[in-house]
Amino acid sequence: DDEVGKILQIKFLLNDENQNERTLIELLRKLVDMNTSFDALKETDIGRHVTRLRKHSSDDVRRLVKFLVRKWKQTVDEWV
């Protein structure tokens, strides 16, 4: 499905360790703007990849990661 495809594309780009801060922020913002379903979170395993950025040197990246993790936890809690 389209949502999963977009997430997988972002996941692929997030895994590139040469990604600059601005690009990471853009990718994370795209994830923030998406209303990600529980199934998509589970299928893509995006949470694990985003969580790796928790210790990033950029405050903005870390803040977006925290926000996303909180948002996705709510999605999971609502589903369960």
Protein Blocks (a to p, Z undefined) as FASTA:
>chain_A
ZZlmmmmmmmmmmmpmkbcfklmmmmmmmmmmpccdfklmmmnommmmmmmmmmgmblkl
mmmmmmmmmmmmmmmmmmZZ
